[in-house]
């Protein structure tokens, strides 16, 4: 339902209870109204059009992280519990697998990250192009919306920045050979991804190892696994099923996974040998 506003302008009634995106838009309108600004005026300040402000207020378009940060500056909410950036992140995480947002919060604070991935490059090691291809593929399959695809790519970039952006986090990356052999996005995307892996291995706080197919039964994991060591030396793990992710904080449950990880490191090729494997695959990419 819309109500008449002025002589010719119709103002759509909002229902902030409908969904988180609607609540975001309703709060944006409320703050704008409280200052007596038109949509065009707010748009000028935020670097967009009044039409775009209208679309966000009515839930027809999702807000972005840059807009949310700009809105916080405009309304004086930077760093506050009521910031639009915080609300945007809560909405964004709603499109992620259950349990994964909790893991992300822990990963940002970890002293050491041990990961083992199967079939696809892990998010921490993906190039933007590789991440985009995966997200767009999910859109074509009808799994997520285009907006959610953009959010997933943004999460990947933010995740990498949090781990590698000037911190001394130690990252151990073990990749099943299937991660390297599965073509994603064509030869150009794969060449760039191989180059990225080689650059990752050259960092002072990283170890890259490839787990080849011929490791056979000596490979202790059949599914991806992540083990975090926090600054206080506590440990936790994260694993996923098709429906949800799960963070395990109980030390007695995580220790066997950590031991198995160390055992796999011992039998897998060294970093130097693993980089050679990546280089050989890159050389063979058309």
N, C-alpha and C positions, 0 to 999 in steps of 0.2 A: 504494500500500500504506500502511496505517496501523498504528501500534504502540500498544499499550495504555499509557496514561499514568495512573497512579492506578487507582482502582477502576472508574470509569465513563467517564473521558475518553479519547477516542482522539486521538492526535496524528499528523497526516499527515506522512509523510516528504516532504522537499523535494528537488528536483533543481535546484540553482542553475545547472546547465549547460543547462537547457532553453531559456531565453531571458533577456534582460536583466531582464524584470519578475520572473522567478523568482529571479534572483540578488539583486535588491533585497529581495525578501521573505525570502529565506534569511538575508541579513545582518541584517535587522531582527530576526528571531527570535534569531539568535546573540547579538546585543548585549543583547536583552531577557533571554535566559536567563543571560547572564554576570552580570547584576545581580540575578537571582532574582526578577524581576517577572512577574506574571501579565499576560495580555493585557488584562484589565480595568484593572489598575493603570497600565499604559502608556497605555491609552485615556484614563483620567482625566487623566493628565499632558498628553496631546496634544490633549485636547478632542474626543474621539470615543469610540465604544463599543469594548468588547473584541471584539465581533463584527466590527467594521470592521478592527481590527488583524489578526484571524484571516484575513479575506478578503485583506488585503494580503500577509500572510506566505505564504499558499498560492497567490498569484497570481490569485485570483478577481477582485480589484479592483486597479486601477492606483492608485498613490500620486499625490498632487497636490503642486504646488509649496508651498502653505502647510503641508501636513503634513510635507514633507521639511525645510522650514526649522525647524519646531517640533521635529522629531526631532533635528536638528543641535544645537539648544539643549539638549535633554534629555540627549543623549549626549556633549556637549562637542566637537562636530565642526565648528562654525561656521568657515568659511574654510579648512578643511583639505582636502587632496587626496582624503581619504576621505569627504567630506561627502555626505549624502544628496541635498542640492540638486544637487551636481555630477552624481551618478549619475542623478538624475531628468532633468536636462537632456540627458544623453547618450542616455537612453531616448527622450525626447521627440523629439530630433532624428532618431532612427531612423525616425520616421513622415513626415519631410519629404523632399522631392525630393533625390536625391543631388546634392551640390555646394552646396546652399543653406545648410546649417549653416556651411560654410567662408565663404561670402559674408557671412552674418550677423556673424561674428566680425570681419570686415574693416569692415563697414558701421558698427559701433559706434565704430570708431576713426577714421573718415574725417573729413577737414576739409571736403570738398565731395562732395555726392551729386548726380549727374545721372541722372534716370530718364525713360524713355519707355515708356508702357504702352498696350496695345491691348486693347479689348474689356471690360476690367474695371478698376475702380479699383485702383491699386497699394496694396499693404499699408500703406505708410507714411501713406497718405492716407485709409484706410478708417475709418468709424465702427465702434464695436463691433457695432452692429446689422447693418450691411452685411456685416462679416466673419462674423458668426454665420449669416446667411442663406446665404452661400456654403458655409460648412462643413457646415451641415445638409443642403444640397442634395447635397453629395458623399456624405453618409451615406445618403441616400435612394437614390442611384445605386449604392450598394454599394462605392464606391471606398475609403472609410475607415470606421473604427468610430466610435461616439459618443465614446469616450474620445479618439481621435485628433482628432476635430472640436474638442473642448474644448482640446486642446493647440494646435491651429492658431490658434484665437482668442487663446489666451494668448500665443503667440509674437508675434502681430500687436501686441498691447498692449505686450509687453515691448520689442519692436523700436521702437515709437514712443516709449516712455519713454526708451530708450537714446539716440535721436537728438535728441529735442526736450526732454529733461528737464534743462534748465538749461545745455546745451552751446551753443556758437556754430556748430554745423555749418550750412553753407550748403546748402540743398536746392533744386535746380532740378527742378520737376515739369512734364513735358510729357505731356499726355494726348491721345491720339487721340480724335476726336469720338465714336467708338463707345463709349468709356468712359462718356460722359455720356448717350448715347441708349439704352443697354441698360438696361432696367428690372430692378432687383434688389430683391426683397422688398416691392414695392408702393410706393404714392405716399408714405406716411409715411416709410419708410426712405430713399427717394430725396430727399425734401425735406431731411431731416436731413443726408444726404450732401452735397447742394449747399451747405447752410449751412456745413458743415465745410470745403468747398473754399474758400468765400469767406473764412472765418476763417483758413485756411492762407495764402492770398494776402496777408493783412494783416500777417503776421508780418514782423519786420525782417530775417530771415535766409532768406527763401523767395522763389521766383519761380514763378508758375503760368502756363502757357501752354497753350491748347487748339490742337491741330493739326486743322483742319477737313478734311472730306472733299474740298472743292474745291481743296485743296493739290495733289491729284493726284500726278503723277509727281515733283513736287518734294520729296515725302516720302522721305527716304533709307532709312528702316527699315520693314520689313514685320512685324517681330516685336519684342517688348519688349526693351529694352536698359538696362543700368545701368552707369554709369561712375563710379568712385570716385577722388578725389584725396586722397591721404593727407597727413598733417602734413609728411612729408619731401618732398612734391610728387611722389612716385611715383604712377603711375596704374595702374588695373586695371579690367577690365570683367567683367560677369556676364551671361550669356544662358542661356535654357532651351529645351530641346526638350520633347516630350511625356514623354520617359523620364528626363531628367536635366538638371541645371544644370551650368554650367561656368564657373570663374573663370579669366580670362586675365590673367597677370601680365607677359607679355612686352610691353615698351613699344612695340616696332615694330608689334605687332598691335593695340594699343589706340589708338595715335595716330590712325589713319584713322577709327575710330569716334568719337573725340572731335571731330575736324574735321567729320565729318558731322553730329554733334549741334549744333555751333555754326552750321553752315549752316542746319539746320532751325530753330533759334532765330531766325535772321535773317529768315526768310520767314514764320514763324508770327505770328499776331496778338500784339500786346503783352499784358502782364499786365492792363492796364486793359481792353482790348478782350476779353480772355479771361474776365475776371470778369463783364463785361456778358453774355457768352454764357451763363455759368452762371446768372446772375440771370434771364435770359429763359427758360431751361429750367425753373428753379425756379418761375417765375411760371406757366408752363403746366402744371405738375404738378397733376393733379386733387386 
